[in-house]
Amino acid sequence: MTATPNTSANRNTNKEAFLNTIAAKLGRARKSEVRRPAVHEFIPDSYGPLTQDDLVEMLKEQCFFIHTQVIETTRELLQRTLDDLIEANGSGNVMTSGDPRFREYGLTFPDAAVWEKAAGRAENIRRAESSNTAIVFADCALAESGTVVVESRPDQGRSLHFLPAHYIAVIEREKLVLRSTNAAAALNRRIQAGEPVGSSINFISGPSNSADIEMKLVVGVHGPLRATYVLI
């Protein structure tokens, strides 16, 4: 038996035959144009009007259930707050993202590793694996679920959020929204404006919670053992 070469022409023929079959089963002609669906803003009718303080209280309440610590501080005390958390985590190696907000807030961590494009993927992952504490800035945070939203970028890879033993996410109050639909709407506006976005968008809701073995809850089986949100 002679195999048919998997050429580009063959693939296109197979694709066209497949799509024609689907259209026939649906009882309609093939569609050649796809319209972008309308994007609607989601209004939190179930809660009524919410202030930023309401969102903060909602975040703190939800984080209690997902075993995540929330600490409120100020711009002036942010460095001291983070230093205290690093010490509480047992000190050890620290790794930060390359987010420019570290410079904007004047944050310095002696001997800390930084996720940077120049280091390359393998070296960045090695640094993350050997770090006891990771510190990042959240791109957005969702009060309703206690979730931080972080983009994967050259200065902040996915592994940074999952390999270190302890995870600290700094949340600016103005970045706090109600739920994922608000974050998605803001992301859509950025895309429509032609702004660059990360290669992936990660939604992280505290450390992992698993009760698969004998129905006993174990926190931090997959990823960091402890997560802390620092709200400024």
C-alpha positions, 0 to 999 in steps of 0.5 A: 500500500502506498501512503499519500504524501501529507502535502499542503495541497492535500491538507487544504483539500481535506480541510475543504472537504471537512468544512463542506461536510459540516455545512451540509450537516447543518443544512446551510451554505459555507460561510466565508466571512466571520463577524466579530461578536458584539462585546457587552460590558457586564454590570454587577446588578446582583451587588448594586453600586460598589465602591473601591472600598467595597471591592477591597472588603470583598477581596479580603473575605474571599481570600480567607476561603482560598487560604491567601493572606491579604496585607494592606500597606502604603507606597511608603511602607511597601519595601518594609512590608515586602522585606518582612514577608520575605523574612517570614517566609524563611528568607532564602533566594528571592526572584522578581519579575522585570516589571518597571513598577519595581523601579517606580516604587523604589523597591530593591532586594539585594542579590535577588534574581530577576526574570529577564529576556536576556537570561533565556528561558532555561536560566529563568526557569532555573532561577525560579526553581531555586527561589524561595519567594517570588514577588510580582505586580498584578496586572489586575485583580478580581475581588469576587474570586480572590484572583490575580491576573498576570500576563506572560511577557518577556519580563515575566514568564509563567514559571515565575508564578508557580515554581518558587515556594512562596508567592507575593503579588502586589495589587494596586487598588486601582487595578482591583475590579469585580470579576473576570468579565471586567478584566476581559472587557479591559483587555478587549479595549487594549486589543482594539486600541492596538496595544501589545498584550502578553502571550498568555493571561494567567488567572491565579486564585491563591495556592492550590487546594487539593482533597483528593487523598482521603478527603483531607485538604492539603494546600500548596500541593501544586505550585507555591505553598503560600500566597500573599497579596499586598494591597497598596 
